[in-house]
């Protein structure tokens, strides 16, 4: 197996490929990064076919690029459907972009099976967009600010896109279209020689998501009624002529999101372990440390001392300290630690503390070091972000990250190395292809 890590801004986008030619796309990053860095690569690597697209959860930094891929497939299907129209009658020209690969199946736990009143959710989000006077450019900006509401809106649209009335891509085939959940016995799925074991979410994780969003809908419906009443007396606040006020409201909302919380959608991430021959790749989404350990333990992947060594570990939630603790790093060791995205502002991911936890788990004192037999193996950090290709605050944070980890690697006596996505590059391949071999 190998893992293509795409440049996806502050989001996640990874392609897992088996040695016998099967491909699984996990998340899609932001739509801009999908268009610039992912789309053409996907066609070339996969030969035009994806066995599975897995959207780990509803945050816009994971789902936006997938929605863009589906929208572009719609454009191609419309063109193909009208390709044989009588000359001069068709208004549909061939799209000016590479056609996305065909998709055999989707894994995604969406709102239509979680929230009791999806119509209310759509109404809430639609009103928020209209009331704040957003155009398309502003919506893209909202994506970059990682509004959870944006992810929800896109998630609802994505479910419609893949549904029976549009692209007709099977959703969660193992559970007949219902949410994918960890069950007893453990659910294992085969894609060629590659086996996937579902590690999360558990039923209680989705129940937490249901409770949280039902409350969100209720609270926001009340808030909207209040805003609508106030708007009758104060059109200035919500009028299109005062879009700067709307942007300030957005900024205030974004700044109110504290780093101390892990949202229910993150807790409900689809997490799985991929295995082929003796290789293991752990795909964690934005799951939390204890939930991932729980899934590994439930599926009997931990040894007698509750440890596991994998070839590749996708560090959860962009290396956020809210999702990764010392005990997780001691329990789960890897040859390759993959960190997707990088963000600044109030969400400084990856956290330098997390990088230190990982280093300590391999090279630290007895208190912090893993007891796994392979603790002394060499290891590599892989970063999909650099100091040039992101937003200014993200670039500044990544500069701080690299100023910490690169000298630490240089002083490690060769124990670990650091691989950073080059400026203007679109992907990394783990493990690196042998010299002369294609990536």
N, C-alpha and C positions, 0 to 999 in steps of 0.2 A: 504494500500500500504506500501511497504518497499523498501529501497534502499540499495543495496550492493555496497560498495565502495571498489574497488580493488586496491591493491598496484600496481601502474603503473608508477613507476619512476617519472619523471617530467611531465607525461602526465595525461590524463583523461581516466577512464574506469569505467562505472557504470551500474548496472543492476537494472532496475525498475520493480517491480513485484506487480501485483494486488492481492487482497485477494482471488480471485477466480481462480488463477493459470495461469495468462497470464504474459508474460515476454518480456521486451524491453531492448536490450543492446544499450547503448549510448556511442559511441567511444570505442577505444580498446587499448589506450596507446601505448607503444613501443612493438615491437615483442618479445623481451626478457621477458618483464613482462607478456605478454599474455601467453607465454609458461610456465613460472614458477609459475604464481599466478592466472591466470584466467581460462585457458583451462579446467582443471579437475573440478574446482568449477562450471563452467557453466553447465556441463553435470549433475552434482549432483543436482543443484538447480532447473534447468529448466525441468528435466526429458527428456532432449534431443530435446527440441523444443523452438525456439524463434519466437514470433509473429512478431517481427520487430527488425532490426538493423538500428540505426540512427547514421550516421557519420555527426557530426555537421558542420565540414568544413575540408579543405584540409591539415591543418598542420600535419606534420609527427608524432607529439606527440599525435595525436588523431586517426590517420588512420593506423599506422604501424601494430598494433596488429590485426586489422580487416583484413588486407591483409594477415597476417600470418594465421589467422583462415581460410580464403578462400583457401589459398594454401594447407593447410592440408586437407581440404575437397576434393580438387582435388585429392590428393594422395589416399584418401580413396575410392573415386569413381572409380579411375583407378584400384585399387585393386579389388573392387567388380565386375567391368566389366570383369575382367580376372580370377575371382575366379573359374569358371567352365572350364577353359582351360584344354585340355588333360594333364594328369600327366606328369611332366617333361618338359612341353613346356612353361609354364608361367614364365616370369622373374620378376613378380610383387608380392612381399611378403606383408603380412599384415603390415601396418604402426605400429611403436612401440609407438604410442601415442594415447590418447583418441580421438575418432572421435568427431568433433565439432557438436553442435546441428544443426538440420535442421532450415533453415531460411525462413519464409514465405514471407517476403518483406524487401526491403531496402528503407530508406530515405537518399538521398545524392544528393546535387547539385554540379555536377561535370563539368569538363571543356568542355566536348563535346557539352554542350548546352550553354556555356558561352563564350569561346574563339573562335574567328573566324577561326583560323588555328591551330588545335591541332597537326597536323603533324609537323608543325614548332616547337611547344613546345617540342614534343618528340625528334626531331632532336637536338635542343639546349641542352636538358638535357643529351641525350645520348653522345653528343660530349664532354660535360663537364666531364662526368664520364670517358670516354675513355682517354681524353687528360690528365687528372690528374692521370691516372694510378691506379684507385681504384680497389681493390679486395673487396670481400664480407665483410671482417672485417672493411675496411675503410668506406664502405657504412653504416654499423651499427653505426660507429663513427659519420658519417655525420648526421644520425638520431638524435643522442644524442645532436648534436650541433644545432638541430632544423632548418636545412636549409629548407626554404620554397620550394626551388626547389625539394628537396627530397619528400616533401608531394605531390607536383604536379605529379612527376613521379609515385609515388605509387597510387595516385588517378586515373591516367589514366589506370594503370594496374588493379586496383580494378574494374573499370567500365568494362573492358574486361572480368574479371573473372565472374562477376555476369550476364554478357550479354547473349543473346540468343545462342551464339556459344559455351558457356562453361557451367556455373552452372545454367543458366536460372532462376535466382531469380528476381521476379518483382521489377523494380525500380520506386519509386515514384508513386505507383498505383493511389493515389488520383488525380494526375495531368496527368495521362496517360503517364508517363515516362518523362514528362517535369519538369523543376525545380519547387520545392515547394515554393510557395510565399504566403504571407499574402494577402488575398483578402476580399472584401466586398460582401456578409456577411462572418463573421469569419468562418474559416475552423475548424471543430471539428470532431474527429475520435474516434471510440470506439474499445477497445480491452477488451472484456468481460465487467466487471463492470467499467473499467477504461476509462475515457474520456481524450483525448489530444486536446488541442487548440493550433494551430500554432500561434506564436507571432512574428516570424521573420524567414527569411529575407523578406523585402519588395522589390518590383521590382527595386527601385532605388539603393538598396544595391548591387544586382547582376549586375546592370549596371555599378556601380563603379568598381566592380571586373572585368567586361569585359574590360573596358577602361584601367585599370591598367595592365592587363595581355596581351592585344594586344600590348601595349607599350613595355612591357617586351620582348615579342617575337621579335618585330622590333629592339629594341635596342641590344638584344643579338645576333641576326643574324648578325648584322653589326660587333659586337665585335668579333664574332667567325671568320668571314672572316679575320679580322685584325690579330687575334691570329694565324690563319692558315698560313698567309703570314709570320709573324714573326717566326713561328716555322721552316720554311724552312731554316732560317739563325741561329736559336738558338734552336737546338734539346735538349740542356741540360735542358731548362726550363720545357719542357713538357715530357721529356723522362722518361721511367719507372725507370731508374737508379737514378733519382733524386726525389724520392717520398717525401722526406722531404720538398722540395720546394713546392710541391703540398699541403702538409699539412699546410705549413705556409700561402699559399694563402687562404686555407679554414679558418684558424684561423683569418686572417685579415678580411675576409668577415664577419665572425660571429661577430667580435668586432665592425664592422662598423654599425651594426643594432642598432639604437638608441632606448632608452626606451620611447622616447617622441611620438612615432608614434603607431597607431593601424592600422595594415595592412588591406587592403580591404577584404582578405579572412576571417579575424576575424569579420569584420563588416557584412559579409554575413553568419554568423553562423545560423544554424537552432536552433531556440529557441522555447520551448513549455511549457505549463502549464498542468500538469497531475492532474486529480481530480477523487476521488472515495469516495462516501458518503460525509463526511465533510472534507476529507483530501485534501490538495493541496501541490504539489511538483513542484517547478519552476526550469526547466533545461535550463541553460543559455549558454552552449558552451563557446565560447570566445567572446560573444557579448559585446557591449559597453553599459554602463549605460543608456544613453539617448535613444538608440535604443530599449532596453528592455522595458523601461517605455512607449515608443511610442506604442509598440505592445500590452502591457497590456491595455493601454488607448483605442486603436482602437477596442479591443475585449471586452470592457466594463467590465474589471475585477477590475478596481480601484473604490474606493468609491468616494463620492462627494468631498472629500478633497485630491483626487489622492493618496490614500494609499491602501496597501494590506498587510495582514498578512498570511504567509504560514507555513505549518508544516516543510517543508524542502526547503532550498534555496541553490542550488549549486552555490557558488560564482564564477562569471565569470572570465575566463582567469587566473586561479590559484591565484586569489587575487591580480592582478596587479593594481597599482594605475592609469594606463592608462585607465582602464575599469570600475573602481568603484570610485564614488565620494561621498561626504557627503550627498548630496541630495538624491541619490539612497538609501543609508542606512536608511535615515529618512523615505522615502516613502515605502520601502519594508522591513518588519520585519519578523522574523522567529523564530520558536522554535529551529530549528537546522540549523546551518550554516556549509556547507560542503566545504572544501577547498582541491582540488585535486592537487597532485604534489607539488614539491618544487624545486627551481633552484637557483643556485648561479651565480658567474661570473658577467657579465654585466646585467643579467636579474634576479634580486633578488626578486623572487616570493615565497610566498606571501609577499607583502609589509606590514611592520609593521604599516604604516599609515592607511592602509585599515582596519586592525584589530582594530585600535583605533577608526576609523570612526564608526565601528559596535558597539563597546562598548559604545561610546558616544551617539549613537542613542538610546540606551536602558537605560543608566545610567548617561548620561552627563547632562550639564546644559540646560537651556531652549533653548538656541540658537541652540544646536546640537541634542537635543532629539526629537525622533519621537512623533507625537501627536496621534498615533494610540491607541485605547482603551486598547490594549494588550501589551503596551510598558513595563509594570511592570512584565510581566510573566518571569519566569526563562528561560534560553536558554543555548545551548551547541554548542561549536566549535568542529568540527570533522576534523582531519588532516590525509590524506592518506600517508604522508611522516613522517619519523623520522630522527634521527641524525646518523643513521648507514647504511641504505640500499641504499643510493643514491651515486652519484658522490661526491668526496671530497668537492668541492665548494658548492654543494647543502646541504651536511651534515652540513657544517660550517654555512651556512645561517639559516638552520632550528634550529640549536642550539641557534642562536641569537633570532629567533622567539619565541622559547619556554622559553628562559630566560626572555623574555618580558611578554608573556601571562600567563604562569603558576603562577607566583607570583601575577599578576593582578587578576586572578581568585580566588586565595587563599584569597585575600584581599576584595573580592566582597561581602562577607557576604552570600555566597551561591547563589547569583544571577545567576552566570553562571559557567559552568564547561568546562573542556577541555578533549577530548578523542583523543589519538594519536595512530596511527597504531603501534603495537608492533614490535620490531625488529624481522625480519624473518617471520612475519605474512603476510597473503595474502589478508585479507579483513576485513572490518568493516560492521556492519549492523545497519541501522538507520530506525526506532527506534530500540533500542536494544531489542532482543527477551526476553520474560518473562522467568524467571528462570525455567529450565527444558524443555523449548521449543527449537526446532531446529532453527538455523539461516538461 
